[in-house]
Structure formats: structure tokens, C-alpha cells
Amino acid sequence: MQKMLQTIRANRSNPVLAKKLFLTIIFLNVISFWPKAQAQQRYLGLSLVNEGNWNSMKLIEQAHDVGCNAVFLSMQWGMVNGYISRVLKQQYGDDYNVWQMYDDQIAKARSLGMKIGINVAISTGDNVTHSYSDRYGINTGDGWLKEERILNVGYDGTEAVFQKYGGQINGVNVQFVMTSLAAQSTRDRIVDFTNKVLERYGYLQDTGELLYIDLIYTRNGEGEYEIGTDKYHYEQPTNLRDNNSLSDYSQPMVRGYRAWLAAKYEKIQSLNFLWGTNYRSFNEVSPKRPSATTFTQPDGTDWYLYRTQVLKEVNTIFKNTVKAHDSRIKAISHHGSVFDKLSLGRTTFSFDEIAAEMDGIKINDDFLYDHRFAIDLLRSNLPGKLYINEAGFNASLGIANFIAYATESYSHGAQMVSCMFFENLLSSGGGPAVRQLADTWVNQPVTTPTPSNQDSFTLSNIIQQNGCVTNRDSYSGDCDAYKTWMAARNGANGAPVNILLNNDLKVDCQLSITGSPSNSNPRVGTMINLSSACAGDCSGLTYRWELNGTQVGTAANLTDVRVSSVPGTYIYSVTAGQGGCAKTSEVVVTVTDVLPVTLIAFKATARENHVSLNWSTAEETNSSHFEIQRSAAGDKWHVVGSVEAANASREKIDYDAVDNAPLIGTNLYRLKMVDHDSTFSYSKIARVVFDSPDLLSFYPNPAADRLQLTETALKNAASVELLDQSGKTVLKSSKPGSVISIGHLPAGMYVLQITGRDDIVTSRKVAIGR
């Protein structure tokens, strides 16, 4: 039920409204004290919202007189630290005890033997924000920054800061304001104010009088997201009230959402894969705006899951603060309904996750909801905890409606039932009925139902159906969760049953992907292969390879992918996924225009019956081998040999090879320099000729003192060299004559080498003997 919290107003003409504005809202509560040595006790208690500083002692006494055995009071941050505290000190003096009202209420309850429950309220009423400003508001009078305040977005796309009119305090209009749950300032305030409350009232745990403590921050006095804002624009109208807008789209919430997405997906490609988007980074992503599909489809699902995570985080911060003070204190979660039409925007369908680490949970049903379903839902999904329901009194529905409300909650496992508008209940003559209720239930120990039947529903289903109505008399068109529960209940002859919530939105992604290239340092414009390996649940995966956001393939492995013609580092990514799970692996490829080999010389020399090939490298990077190719005319090349390369070197290396079967005539040679990644380049072409014996004709052979060159040989020669058997030049002439004197040379075998004017080198063995 949407709780109608009291506002403090003056001089209102409507007497009914004035009464609501000036009276403390009270409601009956039933809660277990969790004793270890005895059966659990039920509690019926008076709830004090405490948004003003009026005397509530009489109400506590009246509640006690009709059987209430507990007081449930809210302690307001603003009363202790904020604007309201300053008003009180102006009125009563600087030494006024801002805790006085709480002190008095607790003292009165204790004197009557009543136990205590505490709501820690960290929102506040502010006077400064009740002024002209644009839709994004201003800093509050307590210094809360405008950029950290909750931001609402309407279904029409308009935006406005969250605030709701809070009535008047000492004749001054105030606005109810709150900061984002994702803001660090909010989380610090939770810790600080909770510690202050416990430092003052933690002794109640030692005396056995503290039932529980919870955290609230919405205008309705609950712990969830606000829906709607009263904020007006000083120039432009806004219509973002309840059901017309959602929160929270503030800067802290957006930053937190992006960080959460980055942690979940790790790579933006994984998010794009599932969302069907093309974001370049997580910083471009924004929460899904209000629409008919706000919390459906992958982007809406993630927005819902993050919102749930934030609610759980603030609960955990609160719980840890409480337990650090005293681990015995029961810290519980506090929501409105967790299944109705308002629960979608409030994000409380996942109540079981939000309250998983808490000691219990309180919900607020509407007058006409099926409270049997509500408590079965809590008990089934949070077993062994404290369950509290709120039974609102509605004069038009009568006292019987309230009694049935409480009875159904008790009978299905609630340890506490509370009543809204308790003063109205008493003025309507409900005192005797409340006394009978207390005698029937409060004085009996709690018995936990043992369901004989159960069923389940999914979180995605209740989101898609926008919650439930739970009209027990006409439910054929209601949500599947309620219809499933009703069928299970009917099968159990009306007894309590278990109705389990299956969170099918959270995917346990047991998958990892690793990508790799066939060559991580290819040359520009060459081909590479890209492959992926999967570990974990790899069935039914689909794949997408990308380069700079552009898809390059959709198979697990890609072949013949041409790299860029521009040198640089390129990051390919492979994303694989299915069923809401996706993982991405990045593959770094450095494209270079550096050849695998730096060739500084390549020479082919014709010997008497073979060709000698010599070459040298100055540097090698990832080189595999040299392939020696020969051609007669340069159009068709044939491999005539291969020499293994050094792989990596920065020093000069000399290589040699021999072609023992050269062609008659022209022989063209080149080197194919092959890298380990199969890329390659060619050397320049070297040429030798074996087709004319006259090109290297001389006599005699053997010779003693001289060699005589023929006219043909001499005509073509640019230089003549004589080399000994070690390859050392012993005679050289750049202007050779027809006679070469060799008498001064030792006897032995030599090679006569003539370089032609066309740079063709021919050689032949010659013997010198005497």
C-alpha cells in the first residue's frame, strides 16, 4: 500500500486533511523477538512516523490499552541534523535536546512493558528547495548537492529533480528531498546517522527491548526507488507525479551503472553483442529511459539488475553498520509491496535478493490485496527470517477488513502486523476488535506453517506483466505469479503454500573466449588467420569478429583476413555468446612495413659447370628461410634450392648456395625471403649466362707464364679477376688486355672470372703449372 505519511501543515480549510496533517500516523505491528530459549513472540505495536514534534504519549497509552505490545518509531535525520533541528533550537534554545521526542516515546513504551522497533530515516524536509528554480533544482539548505539529488525522468522524456511537498514547519513550507542511493554522500549519511541512533539507543538490545532496526528514505517511509516528483519549473510546466515518471537518473546513478556494466561485461563488445548496439565505450551508455519496455529487453534487464544491486548495497551498508555496533541486533529490509503494480518502478520484485543478507523484511500491502499471497511469497523466498505486513485501516471497508488483513498475515507466518491510521480505527470503535485480535494471536507463540504444496514463477514474467493485483474474487486476468499461487493453494485445500521466485534475469556466465592470430606482426596488406578457443559452456554459441567496431566475420575461426595497408597496431575482437551470456577476447596485431630480411648483397657467379650464389643480410626479423628461384626469361620461376634463415639477427650474416645444373644460355636468379608467418618478399634479380663458350675463351689451359684471351672475350670484358682456391682475388684488371701475365703466381688451381659490360659474371677454372 502506498503509505500516506503525515505532513505538517497549518491553516488548512479541509478538516479531514488537517487531521491527517497534524496527527501522527500509527499502525499496529507484529514481530518476533527471536528468543533462543523459548517460542517466538508475536508483537502488536504502534507506529510513530515522527515528522513533527508533538506529544504522542497518549497514543502509546491507548495502543497499550487495546493490547499492543510494541512501539515502532521513525527517527528522522532532519530532526537531529537538518533543518527541523535548527527550527526546534530556534524555538526552544540552542541547548534543546533534538532527541527528546524519541527519548520520551521510548521511555513511555518501556514503562508500559512495550518493545521497540526503530526506522532510521535518512531523507529530510528542506525549506531552501521550496523556491523558484529550474527543473534541476538547487543545493539544499543542508548542503546536499543538486547533482547528487535524485533525478526523475518522465514517460514523455522530460526530467526534474525529485522533491515532494512536505507541508509547513513553524509556518515555513518545506520540500521532502533525498539524494541518490548511488552517491557516496548518501552512503556516508547512512553510516553516520545509524551510528548516532545506535550510540543512543543500542542499550535496548542489552535490556531485551529492541525488536529490530531498518532503513527508510522514500516519501512513503520505505526503502526503494521513488516514483513521481512534485518539482515544478519556474517557466515550464511539468507533470512528473506518481506513475508519470521514474527515478533515479542522477549523475551518481549513471556513473555507477556504467561502472557496473564494465564489471559485468569487461569489454564493450560483449554488451553490444547482447544489446544489439554499437557503443564505443561504456561511458557512452545511459540507463534506459521510461517507456512500456523500460525493464524488458537486454538493456532494460541490465538497468533493472543494477537498480536491484544498488538497493542491496545500501541495505548491506546499513546492516554492516548495525552489526559492527552489536551483532545481535536484527537489521531488516523495508519495502512497499513486492508484487503489485507500483513494485516495478520501485524495483522491489527482487526483494529476496535485496534482503538476502538481512534478518527480515517488512512490506506494506494495500487494503484489498491478498495478504495470504504476500506472506507466502516472503516466507517461501526468505525462509527463517522475520516477516512483517502492514494492515491499513480504511473506514469505508470497515473494521472487519482490518481484522481479516491481520489474521491472514498471522496465519501464513507473519510475526508482526501493523495498522495505518490507528487513530481512525479507534475512533471507529475498533478497540474491542483489536483487543480480541491481540488475545487471539499476540498471546500465542508463533507457529511456522509447513506447506504441503509449492510452485514457482519467474522474475522476467512478473516484470513483463507489470506486477499483480491479487483480487481473490476475480483473478483470471491477473499475473501468472498470483494464478500459480492460487492453483497451488487450492491444491493444498486452502493451506499456506510455497511460491518460489526464480530470478531468470541473472545469468551465470560460465564461458571464456580466447582469440589468437596466425601472425601477430604481419606486413602491410598481407593475409592472416584469426582463431578462437572456448572454455566452459560452449554449446550453441554465435560469434562476431570486429575491427574498430566493424564486423569482419561471424565464424569461430576466420581465414585469409587481409590486414591494413597502413602500418600500425590494430585490435581485433572476437565475441561469443548465447542465452544472455557473452564474452570478448581482444587480439592485438601490429602491422608493419618492415621486411623480414634486410638484404645488402646478392650475387650469382658462373663457374665452369655451376653457378655460385652469394648473399648477405644486415638484419633479420622472424625470418624462416631463403628460397632460391631460377628463370630463363623472368616469366616462370622454379625453385632450385632453399637455405634456412637465422630467424632474428642484427648483425651481418653471409649465405651461399650452388646451382649445379644451370641452364644453357641466360640464367636469372632471385631470392624469395620467407617469414615465419608465410609472408615473403623478393630480392633483385642476378643474371649469369652459359650459352656462349666464346664469352670466356682463353688459352692455354693449363698455363705457365701467361693466359691469352680471345678477341670475343676481350671485347665483352669490363673487368678480369683471377681468384685462388680460397676465393681471394690475386689478380684484377679493370682495363684488361689480351695477355694476362701469371708467371709470378704459384702453381695451382685458379678461377678466371670475367665481368661483362652487361654485368653478367662468367668464370672458368684454370690450372697454373710449371
Secondary structure by P-SEA (a helix, b strand, c coil): cccccbbbbcccccaaaaaaacccbbbbbbbbcccccccbbbbbbbbbcccccccaaaaaaaaaaacccbbbbbbbccccccaaaaaaaaacccccccaaaaaaaaaaaaaabbbbbbbbcccccccccccccccccccccccccccccbbbbccccccccccccccccccbbbbbcccccccaaaaaaaaaaaaaaaaaccccccccccccccccccccccccccccccccccccccccccccccccccaaaaaaaaaaaaaacccaaaaaaaaccccccccccccccccccccccaaaaaaaaaaaaaaaaaaaaaaaaaaaacccccccccccccccccccccccccccccccccccbbbbbccccaaaaaaaaaaaacccbbbbbbbbbbccccaaaaaaaaaaaaaacccbbbbcaaaaaaaacaaaaaaaaaaacccccbbbbbccccccccaaaaaaaccccccccccccccaaaaaaaaaaaaacccbbbbbbbccccccccbbbbbbbccccccccbbbbbbbbbccccccccccccccccccccccccccccccccbbbbbbbbbbccccbbbbbbbbbbbbccccccccbbbbbbcccbbbbbbcccccccccbbbbbbbccccbbbbccccccccccccbbbbbcccccccccbbbbbbbccccccccccccbbbbbcccccccccccccccccccccaaaaaaccbbbbbcccccccccccccccccccccccbbbbbbbbbccccbbbbbbbbbcc
